[in-house]
Amino acid sequence: MPDPFFWLAPIYDRIFSPAGPEILSWLELKGGDVVLDIGGGTGRVAGALKEKARVVVVDLSPGMAVRAKKKGLMVCIARAEALPFPSEFADGIIVVDAFHHFRTHSLAAQEMMRVLKKGGRLFLEEPDISNLAVKLIALGEKLLLMRSRFYDFATLSSFFLTRGGNLLRFERKGGILRLLISRS
């Protein structure tokens, strides 16, 4: 299947602004922590974390991975559903605006919980499908044959809570859902 992000990769960072410091406060990172940025694309979020942690951008798109490498980030080309890391590898995981692109959401959530250390934190930011603008984005991605699937809060959180996760924090703001989940 062709990479739908191949053409987007060169302009991605100009379209989407870098992540703010709020992700750092949600994760409560300590020096030397290992963080996986799953579906991290060009590394726009990972770049904001690399001074506080050892960050690995995990993405399936070679075009996006090339951009992340140019920023000096560690990159792993892999599917979220088959993470090539040992169990309890990461202190933190971030998934920003990517979960809806994964092919098998239940398996991706299972893999993330597997590689997250006990007590580790997973920060998930996704478009809120209950928002009208997000419904239009979902329609656009469907027309572009991107296979995206957006979820409401209850469904999104259940992927992780049924796999050993605990919801620590939740925020709904401006068409965006943010969840902070720990592994027990």
GROMACS elastic network, one bead per residue, 0.5 to 0.9 nm:
[ bonds ]
;  ai    aj funct       b0    kb
    1     4     6  0.87486   500
    2     5     6  0.88137   500
    2     6     6  0.83077   500
    3     6     6  0.54563   500
    3     7     6  0.84324   500
    3    60     6  0.85324   500
    3    61     6  0.62865   500
    3    62     6  0.82005   500
    3    63     6  0.82503   500
    4     7     6  0.70660   500
    4     8     6  0.76580   500
    4    61     6  0.82838   500
    4   144     6  0.86938   500
    4   145     6  0.86437   500
    4   146     6  0.68413   500
    5     9     6  0.58047   500
    5    12     6  0.89573   500
    5    41     6  0.87843   500
    5    61     6  0.65575   500
    5    62     6  0.88030   500
    5    63     6  0.69808   500
    5    64     6  0.70846   500
    6     9     6  0.56101   500
    6    10     6  0.80477   500
    6    61     6  0.71013   500
    6    62     6  0.76356   500
    6    63     6  0.51581   500
    6    64     6  0.71940   500
    7    10     6  0.67965   500
    7    11     6  0.81036   500
    7    63     6  0.80622   500
    8    11     6  0.57104   500
    8    12     6  0.56096   500
    8    63     6  0.84908   500
    8    64     6  0.83447   500
    9    12     6  0.51325   500
    9    13     6  0.79196   500
    9    41     6  0.79089   500
    9    42     6  0.70476   500
    9    61     6  0.88096   500
    9    63     6  0.57889   500
    9    64     6  0.51678   500
    9    65     6  0.87794   500
    9    66     6  0.87693   500
    9    67     6  0.72271   500
   10    13     6  0.76775   500
   10    14     6  0.86109   500
   10    42     6  0.89717   500
   10    63     6  0.80004   500
   10    64     6  0.80466   500
   10    67     6  0.76105   500
   11    14     6  0.53931   500
   11    15     6  0.65211   500
   11    16     6  0.89552   500
   12    15     6  0.52767   500
   12    16     6  0.62124   500
   12    41     6  0.87935   500
   12    42     6  0.74683   500
   12    64     6  0.86680   500
   13    16     6  0.53173   500
   13    17     6  0.65731   500
   13    18     6  0.75147   500
   13    42     6  0.72981   500
   13    43     6  0.89611   500
   13    44     6  0.68124   500
   14    17     6  0.70608   500
   16    19     6  0.89214   500
   16    44     6  0.83399   500
   17    20     6  0.87524   500
   17    44     6  0.77192   500
   18    43     6  0.89456   500
   18    44     6  0.51691   500
   18    45     6  0.59814   500
   18    47     6  0.81921   500
   18    48     6  0.74981   500
   19    22     6  0.79668   500
   19    23     6  0.74178   500
   19    44     6  0.67450   500
   19    45     6  0.50944   500
   19    46     6  0.84784   500
   19    47     6  0.86075   500
   19    48     6  0.66797   500
   20    23     6  0.65949   500
   20    24     6  0.81993   500
   20    45     6  0.81654   500
   20    48     6  0.73879   500
   21    24     6  0.53303   500
   21    25     6  0.68398   500
   21    48     6  0.72863   500
   21    49     6  0.84566   500
   22    25     6  0.51188   500
   22    26     6  0.63506   500
   22    27     6  0.88211   500
   23    26     6  0.50717   500
   23    27     6  0.62993   500
   23    28     6  0.86367   500
   23    45     6  0.87462   500
   23    48     6  0.88942   500
   23    49     6  0.84890   500
   23    94     6  0.85355   500
   23   123     6  0.75438   500
   24    27     6  0.53190   500
   24    28     6  0.60742   500
   24    29     6  0.67138   500
   24    48     6  0.84123   500
   24    49     6  0.70215   500
   24    52     6  0.83967   500
   25    28     6  0.52899   500
   25    29     6  0.78603   500
   26    29     6  0.85694   500
   26   121     6  0.85035   500
   26   123     6  0.72461   500
   26   169     6  0.85768   500
   26   180     6  0.71134   500
   27    92     6  0.68603   500
   27    93     6  0.85832   500
   27    94     6  0.87617   500
   27   120     6  0.86313   500
   27   121     6  0.60669   500
   27   122     6  0.74720   500
   27   123     6  0.69473   500
   27   180     6  0.79555   500
   28   121     6  0.85143   500
   29    32     6  0.84229   500
   29    33     6  0.64197   500
   29    34     6  0.89710   500
   29    35     6  0.88693   500
   29    52     6  0.67634   500
   29    53     6  0.69866   500
   29    91     6  0.81760   500
   29    92     6  0.78179   500
   30    33     6  0.57134   500
   30    52     6  0.69590   500
   30    53     6  0.71909   500
   31    51     6  0.86028   500
   31    52     6  0.56449   500
   31    53     6  0.58032   500
   31    54     6  0.84613   500
   32    52     6  0.72290   500
   32    53     6  0.51946   500
   32    54     6  0.60889   500
   33    52     6  0.77158   500
   33    54     6  0.60099   500
   33    55     6  0.83006   500
   33    90     6  0.76016   500
   33    91     6  0.57174   500
   33    92     6  0.74608   500
   34    53     6  0.58743   500
   34    55     6  0.59321   500
   34    56     6  0.78163   500
   34    89     6  0.76440   500
   34    90     6  0.51322   500
   34    91     6  0.53030   500
   34    92     6  0.64447   500
   34    93     6  0.85198   500
   35    46     6  0.86333   500
   35    49     6  0.85583   500
   35    53     6  0.65386   500
   35    54     6  0.60854   500
   35    56     6  0.63800   500
   35    57     6  0.86466   500
   35    90     6  0.56563   500
   35    91     6  0.59539   500
   35    93     6  0.53424   500
   35    94     6  0.73545   500
   36    40     6  0.84722   500
   36    46     6  0.84796   500
   36    54     6  0.85165   500
   36    55     6  0.57716   500
   36    57     6  0.60657   500
   36    58     6  0.67494   500
   36    90     6  0.66409   500
   36    91     6  0.84409   500
   36    92     6  0.64839   500
   36    94     6  0.62993   500
   36    95     6  0.84981   500
   37    41     6  0.85964   500
   37    43     6  0.79096   500
   37    45     6  0.76727   500
   37    46     6  0.63140   500
   37    55     6  0.69482   500
   37    56     6  0.60586   500
   37    58     6  0.58357   500
   37    59     6  0.82975   500
   37    92     6  0.86676   500
   37    93     6  0.59271   500
   37    95     6  0.60002   500
   37    96     6  0.80581   500
   38    41     6  0.82613   500
   38    56     6  0.82955   500
   38    57     6  0.62133   500
   38    59     6  0.62581   500
   38    79     6  0.87442   500
   38    80     6  0.66410   500
   38    93     6  0.70921   500
   38    94     6  0.62226   500
   38    95     6  0.52845   500
   38    96     6  0.79824   500
   38    98     6  0.77018   500
   38    99     6  0.85613   500
   38   112     6  0.86982   500
   39    57     6  0.73310   500
   39    58     6  0.57017   500
   39    60     6  0.73311   500
   39    61     6  0.88127   500
   39    79     6  0.84145   500
   39    80     6  0.73025   500
   39    94     6  0.86493   500
   39    95     6  0.63171   500
   39    96     6  0.74197   500
   39    97     6  0.80702   500
   39    98     6  0.53166   500
   39    99     6  0.73997   500
   39   101     6  0.83783   500
   39   102     6  0.83098   500
   40    43     6  0.53970   500
   40    44     6  0.74111   500
   40    45     6  0.70442   500
   40    46     6  0.71245   500
   40    56     6  0.86807   500
   40    57     6  0.52369   500
   40    58     6  0.58655   500
   40    59     6  0.58100   500
   40    64     6  0.83354   500
   40    65     6  0.85105   500
   40    68     6  0.84285   500
   40    94     6  0.81902   500
   40    95     6  0.70672   500
   40    96     6  0.72624   500
   40    97     6  0.88052   500
   40    98     6  0.75525   500
   41    44     6  0.74857   500
   41    45     6  0.89015   500
   41    57     6  0.71846   500
   41    58     6  0.75622   500
   41    59     6  0.57278   500
   41    60     6  0.82241   500
   41    61     6  0.72064   500
   41    62     6  0.89787   500
   41    63     6  0.84287   500
   41    65     6  0.61644   500
   41    67     6  0.78946   500
   41    68     6  0.69111   500
   41    98     6  0.87329   500
   42    45     6  0.83882   500
   42    46     6  0.86271   500
   42    57     6  0.82305   500
   42    59     6  0.87955   500
   42    63     6  0.83776   500
   42    65     6  0.60534   500
   42    66     6  0.75023   500
   42    69     6  0.80895   500
   42    70     6  0.89230   500
   42    71     6  0.83587   500
   43    47     6  0.57326   500
   43    48     6  0.86802   500
   43    56     6  0.89946   500
   43    57     6  0.63602   500
   43    64     6  0.81573   500
   43    65     6  0.80321   500
   43    67     6  0.74690   500
   43    69     6  0.82844   500
   43    71     6  0.75613   500
   43    73     6  0.72456   500
   43    75     6  0.88948   500
   44    47     6  0.55188   500
   44    48     6  0.71969   500
   44    68     6  0.78608   500
   45    48     6  0.55135   500
   45    49     6  0.69624   500
   45    94     6  0.85523   500
   45    96     6  0.77571   500
   46    49     6  0.51229   500
   46    50     6  0.61096   500
   46    55     6  0.63276   500
   46    56     6  0.76403   500
   46    57     6  0.68174   500
   46    68     6  0.86975   500
   46    73     6  0.77014   500
   46    94     6  0.86421   500
   47    50     6  0.54280   500
   47    51     6  0.81212   500
   47    55     6  0.84379   500
   47    68     6  0.85723   500
   47    71     6  0.75343   500
   47    72     6  0.87215   500
   47    73     6  0.74018   500
   48    51     6  0.73336   500
   48    52     6  0.85297   500
   49    52     6  0.54909   500
   49    53     6  0.61578   500
   49    54     6  0.81656   500
   49    55     6  0.70711   500
   50    53     6  0.53093   500
   50    54     6  0.60994   500
   50    55     6  0.58233   500
   50    73     6  0.78510   500
   51    54     6  0.79682   500
   52    55     6  0.87962   500
   54    74     6  0.85392   500
   55    73     6  0.72224   500
   55    74     6  0.67459   500
   55    75     6  0.87168   500
   56    73     6  0.68396   500
   56    75     6  0.54922   500
   56    76     6  0.68906   500
   57    65     6  0.77924   500
   57    68     6  0.73971   500
   57    73     6  0.70862   500
   57    74     6  0.61653   500
   57    76     6  0.61502   500
   57    77     6  0.82691   500
   58    65     6  0.81283   500
   58    74     6  0.87396   500
   58    75     6  0.59768   500
   58    77     6  0.57826   500
   58    78     6  0.61429   500
   58    79     6  0.77679   500
   58    80     6  0.77040   500
   58    83     6  0.84128   500
   59    62     6  0.77250   500
   59    64     6  0.74041   500
   59    65     6  0.65999   500
   59    75     6  0.77314   500
   59    76     6  0.65910   500
   59    77     6  0.51514   500
   59    78     6  0.57047   500
   59    79     6  0.67004   500
   59    80     6  0.76903   500
   60    63     6  0.89672   500
   60    64     6  0.82020   500
   60    65     6  0.78773   500
   60    76     6  0.82744   500
   60    77     6  0.50919   500
   60    78     6  0.50296   500
   60    79     6  0.55408   500
   60    80     6  0.81006   500
   61    64     6  0.53323   500
   61    65     6  0.62092   500
   61    66     6  0.87895   500
   61    77     6  0.70831   500
   61    78     6  0.85046   500
   62    66     6  0.61825   500
   62    67     6  0.88251   500
   62    77     6  0.69724   500
   63    66     6  0.54109   500
   63    67     6  0.68335   500
   64    67     6  0.52842   500
   64    68     6  0.64811   500
   64    69     6  0.88583   500
   65    68     6  0.50454   500
   65    69     6  0.61789   500
   65    70     6  0.86601   500
   65    75     6  0.63716   500
   65    76     6  0.77789   500
   65    77     6  0.70727   500
   66    69     6  0.51649   500
   66    70     6  0.63332   500
   66    71     6  0.89435   500
   66    75     6  0.85533   500
   67    70     6  0.51814   500
   67    71     6  0.67382   500
   68    71     6  0.52327   500
   68    72     6  0.69122   500
   68    73     6  0.57331   500
   68    74     6  0.77199   500
   68    75     6  0.69705   500
   69    72     6  0.51326   500
   69    73     6  0.51187   500
   69    74     6  0.64942   500
   69    75     6  0.64511   500
   70    73     6  0.73386   500
   76    84     6  0.85400   500
   78    81     6  0.83696   500
   78    82     6  0.69471   500
   78    83     6  0.63870   500
   78    84     6  0.72960   500
   79    82     6  0.53752   500
   79    83     6  0.63473   500
   79    84     6  0.88254   500
   79   102     6  0.79337   500
   79   103     6  0.88581   500
   79   108     6  0.82402   500
   80    83     6  0.57154   500
   80    99     6  0.88097   500
   80   102     6  0.68050   500
   80   103     6  0.86177   500
   80   104     6  0.86906   500
   80   105     6  0.87312   500
   80   107     6  0.80828   500
   80   108     6  0.50670   500
   80   109     6  0.81969   500
   80   111     6  0.71135   500
   80   112     6  0.76238   500
   81   102     6  0.77664   500
   81   103     6  0.79323   500
   81   104     6  0.67972   500
   81   105     6  0.77792   500
   81   106     6  0.84373   500
   81   107     6  0.52768   500
   81   109     6  0.77291   500
   81   110     6  0.78896   500
   81   111     6  0.60372   500
   81   112     6  0.82918   500
   82    85     6  0.88516   500
   82   107     6  0.81687   500
   82   108     6  0.74306   500
   82   111     6  0.66677   500
   83    86     6  0.84324   500
   83   108     6  0.84962   500
   83   111     6  0.64324   500
   83   112     6  0.77836   500
   83   115     6  0.78946   500
   85    88     6  0.85329   500
   85    89     6  0.64987   500
   85    90     6  0.87007   500
   85   115     6  0.65538   500
   86    89     6  0.56170   500
   86    90     6  0.89901   500
   86   114     6  0.82011   500
   86   115     6  0.62033   500
   87    90     6  0.84173   500
   87   111     6  0.88303   500
   87   113     6  0.86786   500
   87   114     6  0.52934   500
   87   116     6  0.70818   500
   87   117     6  0.75549   500
   88    91     6  0.79483   500
   88   113     6  0.83322   500
   88   114     6  0.62893   500
   88   118     6  0.68754   500
   88   120     6  0.87191   500
   89   114     6  0.84840   500
   89   115     6  0.51073   500
   89   116     6  0.59846   500
   89   117     6  0.60252   500
   90    93     6  0.68603   500
   90   115     6  0.59639   500
   90   117     6  0.56531   500
   90   120     6  0.72392   500
   90   121     6  0.89105   500
   91   115     6  0.88681   500
   91   116     6  0.61659   500
   91   117     6  0.56018   500
   91   118     6  0.82800   500
   91   119     6  0.78840   500
   91   121     6  0.66650   500
   91   122     6  0.86532   500
   92   116     6  0.66264   500
   92   117     6  0.78743   500
   92   120     6  0.54978   500
   92   122     6  0.56196   500
   92   123     6  0.77872   500
   93   112     6  0.75697   500
   93   115     6  0.89658   500
   93   116     6  0.71208   500
   93   120     6  0.81138   500
   93   121     6  0.64352   500
   93   123     6  0.61908   500
   93   124     6  0.82559   500
   94   121     6  0.85217   500
   94   122     6  0.57937   500
   94   124     6  0.59465   500
   94   125     6  0.81472   500
   95    98     6  0.60431   500
   95    99     6  0.65840   500
   95   122     6  0.78473   500
   95   123     6  0.63124   500
   95   125     6  0.62704   500
   95   126     6  0.81549   500
   96    99     6  0.74200   500
   96   123     6  0.78786   500
   96   124     6  0.58995   500
   96   126     6  0.63718   500
   96   178     6  0.89813   500
   97   100     6  0.72959   500
   97   101     6  0.84106   500
   97   124     6  0.80897   500
   97   125     6  0.57937   500
   97   127     6  0.67881   500
   98   101     6  0.54539   500
   98   102     6  0.70817   500
   98   124     6  0.89246   500
   98   125     6  0.81344   500
   98   126     6  0.71430   500
   99   102     6  0.54793   500
   99   103     6  0.89026   500
   99   105     6  0.72587   500
   99   108     6  0.83560   500
   99   124     6  0.80976   500
   99   125     6  0.83121   500
   99   126     6  0.69274   500
   99   148     6  0.86861   500
   99   149     6  0.83902   500
   99   150     6  0.82174   500
  100   103     6  0.81426   500
  100   105     6  0.78201   500
  100   126     6  0.74617   500
  100   127     6  0.84433   500
  100   147     6  0.84743   500
  100   148     6  0.51502   500
  100   150     6  0.52332   500
  100   151     6  0.77380   500
  101   105     6  0.87659   500
  101   146     6  0.74707   500
  101   147     6  0.68152   500
  101   149     6  0.67241   500
  101   150     6  0.85489   500
  102   105     6  0.60029   500
  102   108     6  0.71998   500
  102   147     6  0.85284   500
  102   148     6  0.74395   500
  102   149     6  0.82200   500
  103   107     6  0.88382   500
  103   108     6  0.82455   500
  103   147     6  0.76079   500
  103   148     6  0.80324   500
  103   149     6  0.86146   500
  104   107     6  0.55343   500
  104   108     6  0.62172   500
  104   109     6  0.87705   500
  105   108     6  0.50125   500
  105   109     6  0.61189   500
  105   110     6  0.85281   500
  105   149     6  0.89028   500
  105   159     6  0.74935   500
  106   109     6  0.52149   500
  106   110     6  0.61954   500
  106   111     6  0.87140   500
  106   159     6  0.58491   500
  106   160     6  0.83519   500
  107   111     6  0.61501   500
  107   112     6  0.86085   500
  107   159     6  0.89029   500
  108   111     6  0.51472   500
  108   112     6  0.62152   500
  108   113     6  0.86784   500
  108   159     6  0.89362   500
  109   112     6  0.51221   500
  109   113     6  0.62104   500
  109   114     6  0.85497   500
  109   159     6  0.59648   500
  109   160     6  0.58707   500
  109   163     6  0.77044   500
  110   113     6  0.52475   500
  110   114     6  0.61541   500
  110   115     6  0.88861   500
  110   159     6  0.78843   500
  110   160     6  0.73415   500
  110   163     6  0.63101   500
  111   115     6  0.63453   500
  111   116     6  0.85846   500
  112   115     6  0.54101   500
  112   116     6  0.60960   500
  112   122     6  0.83006   500
  112   160     6  0.87046   500
  113   116     6  0.51591   500
  113   117     6  0.80578   500
  113   122     6  0.84752   500
  113   160     6  0.72871   500
  113   163     6  0.68428   500
  113   164     6  0.72311   500
  113   165     6  0.72903   500
  113   182     6  0.88324   500
  113   183     6  0.67742   500
  114   117     6  0.78151   500
  114   163     6  0.88675   500
  116   119     6  0.82075   500
  116   120     6  0.58223   500
  116   121     6  0.74514   500
  116   122     6  0.77634   500
  116   182     6  0.85300   500
  116   183     6  0.68770   500
  117   121     6  0.82206   500
  117   182     6  0.89198   500
  117   183     6  0.68707   500
  117   184     6  0.87272   500
  118   121     6  0.86898   500
  118   182     6  0.76479   500
  118   183     6  0.50754   500
  118   184     6  0.54508   500
  119   182     6  0.58046   500
  119   183     6  0.52567   500
  119   184     6  0.58826   500
  120   181     6  0.83281   500
  120   182     6  0.54982   500
  120   183     6  0.57960   500
  120   184     6  0.83244   500
  121   168     6  0.89540   500
  121   180     6  0.66726   500
  121   181     6  0.56418   500
  121   183     6  0.68264   500
  122   179     6  0.79307   500
  122   180     6  0.56516   500
  122   181     6  0.50321   500
  122   182     6  0.61265   500
  122   183     6  0.81651   500
  123   178     6  0.72145   500
  123   179     6  0.58505   500
  123   181     6  0.65626   500
  123   182     6  0.89271   500
  124   177     6  0.78992   500
  124   178     6  0.56134   500
  124   179     6  0.51355   500
  124   180     6  0.64453   500
  124   181     6  0.80820   500
  125   176     6  0.68083   500
  125   177     6  0.55944   500
  125   179     6  0.65450   500
  125   180     6  0.89580   500
  126   129     6  0.88861   500
  126   150     6  0.80094   500
  126   151     6  0.84538   500
  126   156     6  0.89241   500
  126   175     6  0.86632   500
  126   176     6  0.57632   500
  126   177     6  0.52620   500
  126   178     6  0.66216   500
  126   179     6  0.87481   500
  127   130     6  0.88564   500
  127   131     6  0.81902   500
  127   134     6  0.62490   500
  127   150     6  0.71568   500
  127   151     6  0.81720   500
  127   152     6  0.88340   500
  127   175     6  0.58361   500
  127   177     6  0.60003   500
  127   178     6  0.88538   500
  128   131     6  0.56892   500
  128   132     6  0.89453   500
  128   134     6  0.63833   500
  128   135     6  0.84868   500
  128   150     6  0.74231   500
  128   151     6  0.69377   500
  128   152     6  0.61035   500
  128   153     6  0.74508   500
  128   172     6  0.77832   500
  128   173     6  0.87931   500
  128   174     6  0.85590   500
  128   175     6  0.50500   500
  128   176     6  0.50418   500
  128   177     6  0.54907   500
  129   132     6  0.74304   500
  129   133     6  0.84492   500
  129   134     6  0.54977   500
  129   135     6  0.57574   500
  129   138     6  0.79808   500
  129   150     6  0.58459   500
  129   151     6  0.57900   500
  129   152     6  0.56705   500
  129   153     6  0.86879   500
  129   175     6  0.76907   500
  129   176     6  0.87047   500
  130   133     6  0.89007   500
  130   134     6  0.74198   500
  130   135     6  0.73169   500
  130   151     6  0.83560   500
  130   152     6  0.64409   500
  130   153     6  0.89194   500
  130   175     6  0.78192   500
  131   134     6  0.53131   500
  131   135     6  0.63950   500
  131   136     6  0.89703   500
  131   174     6  0.82110   500
  131   175     6  0.53926   500
  131   176     6  0.84704   500
  132   135     6  0.50154   500
  132   136     6  0.64861   500
  132   137     6  0.88038   500
  132   175     6  0.82284   500
  133   136     6  0.51377   500
  133   137     6  0.63682   500
  133   138     6  0.86842   500
  133   175     6  0.73758   500
  134   138     6  0.60300   500
  134   139     6  0.85062   500
  134   150     6  0.86688   500
  134   175     6  0.66387   500
  134   176     6  0.87605   500
  135   139     6  0.62267   500
  135   140     6  0.86579   500
  135   150     6  0.86808   500
  136   139     6  0.50227   500
  136   140     6  0.62051   500
  136   141     6  0.86753   500
  137   141     6  0.61692   500
  137   142     6  0.85204   500
  138   141     6  0.51609   500
  138   142     6  0.61446   500
  138   143     6  0.86687   500
  138   148     6  0.70741   500
  138   149     6  0.75079   500
  138   150     6  0.71241   500
  139   142     6  0.50197   500
  139   143     6  0.62327   500
  139   144     6  0.86708   500
  140   143     6  0.50888   500
  140   144     6  0.62840   500
  140   145     6  0.87357   500
  140   146     6  0.89220   500
  141   145     6  0.63139   500
  141   146     6  0.53585   500
  141   147     6  0.72493   500
  141   148     6  0.64587   500
  142   146     6  0.57799   500
  142   147     6  0.61494   500
  142   148     6  0.67054   500
  142   149     6  0.87518   500
  143   146     6  0.76352   500
  144   147     6  0.83996   500
  145   148     6  0.81675   500
  150   156     6  0.85211   500
  151   154     6  0.80506   500
  151   155     6  0.60120   500
  151   156     6  0.56072   500
  152   155     6  0.56051   500
  152   156     6  0.60051   500
  152   157     6  0.85172   500
  152   177     6  0.85050   500
  153   156     6  0.51393   500
  153   157     6  0.59195   500
  153   158     6  0.83587   500
  153   172     6  0.88063   500
  153   177     6  0.71030   500
  153   179     6  0.87856   500
  154   157     6  0.54279   500
  154   158     6  0.60889   500
  154   159     6  0.89803   500
  155   158     6  0.51216   500
  155   159     6  0.66934   500
  156   159     6  0.56955   500
  156   160     6  0.76400   500
  157   160     6  0.56283   500
  157   161     6  0.60948   500
  157   162     6  0.85758   500
  157   165     6  0.89377   500
  157   167     6  0.77741   500
  157   179     6  0.75614   500
  157   181     6  0.86040   500
  158   162     6  0.57193   500
  158   163     6  0.83091   500
  158   165     6  0.89519   500
  159   162     6  0.60127   500
  159   163     6  0.69467   500
  159   165     6  0.88765   500
  160   163     6  0.51565   500
  160   164     6  0.67734   500
  160   165     6  0.52353   500
  160   166     6  0.78338   500
  160   167     6  0.86293   500
  160   181     6  0.76181   500
  161   164     6  0.57267   500
  161   166     6  0.58296   500
  161   167     6  0.71468   500
  161   181     6  0.81093   500
  162   165     6  0.68252   500
  163   183     6  0.87504   500
  164   182     6  0.84307   500
  164   183     6  0.59523   500
  164   184     6  0.60961   500
  165   181     6  0.58844   500
  165   182     6  0.54855   500
  165   184     6  0.62838   500
  166   180     6  0.84054   500
  166   181     6  0.53269   500
  166   182     6  0.52025   500
  166   183     6  0.63020   500
  166   184     6  0.68903   500
  167   170     6  0.74372   500
  167   179     6  0.71898   500
  167   180     6  0.60661   500
  167   182     6  0.66448   500
  168   179     6  0.77162   500
  168   180     6  0.54483   500
  168   181     6  0.55375   500
  168   182     6  0.67592   500
  169   178     6  0.80377   500
  169   179     6  0.58427   500
  169   180     6  0.50468   500
  169   181     6  0.72358   500
  170   177     6  0.74849   500
  170   178     6  0.56555   500
  170   180     6  0.64214   500
  170   181     6  0.89547   500
  171   176     6  0.80655   500
  171   177     6  0.58782   500
  171   178     6  0.50403   500
  171   179     6  0.65960   500
  172   175     6  0.70766   500
  172   176     6  0.57201   500
  172   178     6  0.63782   500
  172   179     6  0.88948   500
  173   176     6  0.52920   500
  173   177     6  0.66528   500
  173   178     6  0.82808   500
  174   177     6  0.85312   500
